[in-house]
Amino acid sequence: MQEDVACLVKSVIERFDRQLARQQTLVERLRCPSTAILTQEGLSDIAGTSSLRYRCFVSQVDAYVDELKAFFEARLLRGARVTSADIAVLPASSFHRRSARSTKHQGTNVHASPMPSA
């Protein structure tokens, strides 16, 4: 059942990523002739809501989810109970900011693109 749900979610995410890629391609093509797009992208960068930052955030979320799965699966596959001591050492999540100067344009697949290097 869980695998069925994961498969359905994956297909929705893939459709979203394809649509986002088409949208970003159009935005990149119209960026120079459109002052509205230039302004919107500049304001998004200032606000910290740019598409690059979103892709970086989702990539980090995916990595954290994988880390949590590995943490619990290792214990559950051994048949060990999850204890309060295990909860105390759960991997912590955090968002690592990337500056625009230190990143290059990444692919638009937000769920599979590599994280920009620092």
Backbone as a ProteinNet text record, in pm:
[ID]
protein_1_A
[PRIMARY]
MQEDVACLVKSVIERFDRQLARQQTLVERLRCPSTAILTQEGLSDIAGTSSLRYRCFVSQVDAYVDELKAFFEARLLRGARVTSADIAVLPASSFHRRSARSTKHQGTNVHASPMPSA
[TERTIARY]
82.5	0	87.3	189.7	276.7	350.9	390.5	458.9	365.2	237.1	138.9	122.1	112.1	97.6	223	340.7	466.5	474.4	427.3	427.4	333.6	215.3	120.5	176.3	233.9	292.1	405.6	488.4	600.5	551.3	442.5	391.6	338	274.8	226	344.3	446.5	565.6	634.6	644.1	707.1	629.1	495.2	413.4	434.8	438.5	463.2	599.2	701.6	836.5	841.9	772.7	770.8	702.6	591.5	520.9	606.4	672.7	759.5	875.2	929.1	1038.1	989.7	870.2	814.9	793.5	741.2	718.6	850.8	952.1	1081.1	1147.9	1132	1185.9	1123.7	993.2	923.6	970.6	983.3	1029.4	1169.4	1257.8	1394.3	1396.9	1307.5	1301.5	1249.3	1155.9	1092.7	1158.2	1259.9	1321.6	1369.3	1447.8	1506.2	1402.3	1310.6	1215.6	1106.2	1095.9	987.6	1040.9	1014	1056.3	978.5	856.3	777	843	892.7	959.2	1090.2	1166.5	1291	1264.2	1161.6	1126.1	1081.6	995.3	944.9	1058.7	1150.6	1262.7	1354.6	1377.4	1459.1	1396.4	1266	1196.1	1191.8	1176.5	1178.5	1314.2	1420.9	1555.6	1573.3	1528.9	1540.6	1459.7	1340.4	1252.6	1297.3	1390.1	1435	1341.2	1262.3	1165.9	1191.5	1315.8	1348.2	1333	1325.4	1311.8	1436.6	1553.7	1676.6	1672.3	1628.8	1619.9	1516.5	1405.4	1302.8	1359.6	1430.9	1490.5	1589.9	1668.4	1766	1693.6	1587	1509.6	1449.3	1385.6	1322.2	1427.1	1540.8	1649.1	1693.7	1704.7	1743.9	1634.9	1508.9	1398.6	1403.9	1422.7	1431.3	1545.8	1660.6	1775.1	1744.5	1676.4	1641.7	1542.1	1442.9	1346.1	1417.4	1509.9	1587.1	1667.4	1724.1	1801.3	1711.7	1591.7	1498.1	1454.2	1425.1	1385.9	1495.9	1618.8	1731.3	1745.3	1727.1	1738.3	1638.6	1511.8	1408.5	1412	1436.5	1437.5	1545.2	1662.2	1770	1724.7	1654.7	1608	1492.7	1399.6	1282.1	1318.6	1411	1451.1	1524.7	1591.9	1656.9	1554.8	1433.6	1330.8	1343.4	1424.9	1445.8	1334	1300.2	1201.4	1267.2	1189.2	1237.8	1215.7	1323.8	1318.7	1331.2	1312.8	1329.4	1474.7	1568.7	1709.5	1728.8	1657.2	1664.3	1607.8	1497.9	1434.7	1529.9	1603.5	1696.2	1809.2	1841.3	1951	1900.4	1772.8	1718.5	1799.9	1821.4	1888.8	1809.1	1877.8	1811.7	1800.7	1694.9	1680.6	1724.2	1779.7	1814.6	1826.9	1802.3	1812.3	1944.3	2023.3	2152.4	2135	2147.1	2130.4	2246.5	2217.1	2319.7	2310.1	2422.2	2419.7	2410.9	2354.5	2341.2	2477.8	2578.3	2711.7	2777.2	2740.3	2807.1	2736.2	2625	2551.6	2542	2533.6	2507.6	2366.1	2308.2	2172.1	2165.3	2074.6	2057.4	1938.9	1921.1	1806.2	1677.8	1565.8	1440.4	1368.1	1417.7	1354.7	1386.4	1292.7	1319.8	1337	1290.5	1299.7	1419	1487.6	1600.1	1726.9	1718.2	1836.5	1938.1	2066.3	2168.8	2167.3	2210.6	2216.9	2332	2313.6	2424.1	2537.8	2659.9	2772.1	2794.9	2848.8	2870.7	2991.1
-119.1	0	126	127.8	244.7	266.4	159.1	171.4	225.2	186.1	237.9	388.6	432.7	575.8	650.5	594.1	657.6	669.2	567.2	570.3	679.2	690.8	794.5	934	951.5	1081.3	1114.9	1015.8	1037.9	1084.6	1025.6	1066.5	1210	1248.7	1386.9	1483.5	1448.4	1533.6	1545.3	1436.3	1440.5	1530.6	1523.7	1612.1	1757.8	1783.2	1918.6	1968.9	1885.2	1923.6	1954.9	1874	1900.3	2033.1	2061.3	2187.4	2304.3	2288.7	2393.9	2420	2314.8	2330.1	2407.6	2375.7	2449.9	2596.3	2621	2758.3	2833.7	2771.4	2837.7	2865	2773.9	2795.3	2918.9	2932.9	3049.9	3177.6	3172.6	3290	3330.9	3233.6	3264.7	3327.3	3281.7	3337.6	3480.8	3509.3	3641.6	3736.9	3692.4	3772.5	3908.4	3911	4037.3	4135.1	4088.9	4186.3	4227	4159	4189	4248.6	4375.7	4439.4	4383	4337.9	4279.7	4152.6	4068.2	3944.8	3976.7	4072.2	4112.3	4163.6	4245.1	4300.5	4189.5	4100.8	3991.9	3901.4	3867.4	3781.8	3852.1	3980	4055.7	4060.5	4086.9	4091.4	3953.2	3848.6	3712.2	3679.5	3721.4	3699.6	3773.9	3898.5	3978.4	3914.6	3863.4	3803.3	3662.9	3605.4	3469.7	3362.9	3395.2	3299	3267.4	3277.5	3251.1	3103.3	3071.4	2931.5	2851.5	2913.1	2843.6	2807.8	2900.9	2873.3	2765.1	2766.6	2663.3	2526.1	2517.4	2388.3	2340.3	2431	2397.3	2346.9	2415.3	2375.5	2236.5	2211.5	2081.6	1970.9	2000	1902.5	1866.6	1966.6	1941.5	1864.3	1894.6	1821.4	1674.9	1650.5	1512.4	1437.1	1501.8	1438.2	1407.7	1499.7	1477.6	1362.9	1356.7	1247.3	1113.7	1109.4	986.8	949.2	1049.3	1025.2	969.8	1025.9	975.7	832.5	806.2	670.2	571.6	604.9	515.8	495.9	601.1	594.9	494.4	505	417.6	278.5	269.7	139.2	48.8	103.9	23.1	-41.5	32.9	-20.7	-118.4	-83	-168.3	-299.9	-296.7	-420.4	-515.5	-461.1	-544.5	-597.5	-544	-584	-511.7	-408.7	-332.7	-231.4	-208.7	-106.4	30.2	127.8	265.8	316.8	357.9	400.3	552.2	601.4	745.1	786.2	695.1	724.8	742.6	662.2	677.1	812.5	850.8	978.7	1094.1	1077.9	1183.1	1204.8	1101.4	1114.4	1118.3	1149.5	1165.1	1267.9	1245.5	1348.3	1478.2	1587.1	1717.8	1774.5	1848.7	1915	2060.3	2111.9	2253.6	2293.8	2420.4	2472.6	2544.3	2502.6	2566.1	2663.4	2789.7	2893.4	2890.7	2921.9	2932.3	3071.9	3139	3272	3259.7	3360	3359.1	3353.9	3416.1	3416.4	3279.7	3195.9	3067.1	2953.7	2984.9	2879.3	2907.8	2802.3	2814.1	2766.5	2802.7	2761.5	2609.5	2552.3	2407.6	2368.6	2238	2186.7	2222.6	2215.7	2257.9	2145.4	2021.6	1912.1	1929.6	1984.3	2022.1	1902.5	1787.2	1671.2	1583.1	1608.9	1523.5	1600.5	1732.8	1809.9	1807.6	1809.9	1811.1	1944.9	1942.8	2066.8	2149.5	2279.7	2365.8	2354.9	2367.6	2359.4	2494.5	2490	2614.7	2687.7
0	0	0	84.9	94.1	-37.2	-103.6	-232.3	-339.3	-334.3	-429.5	-413.4	-289	-261.3	-306.9	-276.2	-317.2	-469.2	-540.6	-687.7	-739.8	-680.2	-721.7	-693.1	-577.4	-542	-637.8	-669	-761	-897.7	-947.6	-1078.8	-1075.3	-965	-951.7	-946.9	-872.2	-862.5	-997.8	-1071.4	-1203.5	-1298.9	-1295.7	-1380.5	-1340.7	-1211.1	-1162.2	-1210.6	-1198.3	-1241.2	-1390.4	-1471.2	-1616.4	-1646.3	-1579.8	-1601.2	-1554.9	-1440.7	-1390	-1486.7	-1545	-1642.6	-1765.2	-1813.4	-1928.7	-1893.3	-1774.7	-1730.9	-1720.1	-1660.6	-1643.4	-1778.2	-1873.6	-2008	-2071.7	-2056.7	-2111	-2041.6	-1910	-1835.2	-1880.3	-1898.5	-1941.1	-2080.8	-2167.6	-2301.9	-2301.5	-2211.7	-2208.5	-2108.7	-2038.8	-1933	-1984	-2087.3	-2135	-2190.3	-2277.2	-2330	-2230.7	-2118.1	-2025.3	-1894.7	-1876.1	-1750.7	-1632.4	-1656.5	-1547.2	-1495	-1586.7	-1544.1	-1472.9	-1527.2	-1460.8	-1319.6	-1305	-1175	-1079.6	-1127.7	-1044.3	-998.8	-1087.8	-1050.2	-950.6	-969.5	-875.4	-737.2	-733.6	-604.5	-538.8	-618.6	-564.3	-503.5	-571.2	-516.8	-384.7	-379.4	-257.2	-144.1	-176.2	-75.8	-35.9	-111.5	-80.9	-132.4	-235.9	-289.5	-436.2	-479	-619.6	-652.2	-780.2	-821.7	-785.1	-790.9	-751.7	-603.2	-521.2	-377.3	-349.8	-423.3	-407.4	-442.1	-554.8	-594.5	-489.7	-436.4	-333	-207.6	-169	-51.6	-69.8	-182.3	-205.9	-210.8	-270.5	-274	-132.6	-46.1	91.8	167.5	141.2	204.2	162.1	32.8	-16.4	50.8	63.8	128.4	275.1	342.8	483.1	498.2	410.8	415.3	394.2	299.1	276.5	400.7	467.6	589.5	700.7	715	816	785.1	657.5	618.8	653.5	619.4	648.9	799.9	877	1021.9	1079.4	1037.2	1091.7	1028.8	898.6	833.2	891.2	920.3	977.7	1107.9	1189.6	1317.5	1298.1	1212.6	1193	1125.2	1031.2	963.4	1058	1158.1	1259.9	1360.2	1353.4	1448.2	1580.8	1584.2	1707.3	1725.4	1848.4	1879.3	1873.4	1835.1	1837.9	1980.1	2041.8	2182	2193.4	2313.4	2335.8	2310.7	2333	2303.1	2152.6	2072.2	1926.3	1884	1944.4	1910.6	1944.5	2053.3	2094.9	1994.3	1914.9	1817.7	1673	1656.6	1520.9	1444.1	1314.5	1234.3	1236.9	1253.6	1257.5	1116.8	1093.6	964.2	977.2	869.9	865.2	719.2	693.8	557.2	543.4	445.4	418.9	303.4	333	230.7	133.5	9.4	-94.1	-151.6	-166.4	-225.9	-377.1	-440.9	-586.8	-653.6	-590.4	-649.6	-645.8	-547	-532	-603.3	-674	-741.7	-889.8	-965.8	-1108.1	-1131.7	-1244.6	-1276.2	-1280.1	-1203.1	-1196.9	-1284.4	-1306.4	-1380.6	-1309.2	-1378	-1317.5	-1247	-1252	-1179.7	-1032.5	-957.7	-819.6	-728.7	-767.9	-680.7	-712.6	-821.3	-856	-886.2	-887.2	-923.4	-811.6	-844	-740.3	-667	-542	-466.3	-515.8	-522.9	-562.7	-460.7	-506.6	-413.5	-348.1	-228.7	-153.4	-204
[MASK]
++++++++++++++++++++++++++++++++++++++++++++++++++++++++++++++++++++++++++++++++++++++++++++++++++++++++++++++++++++++

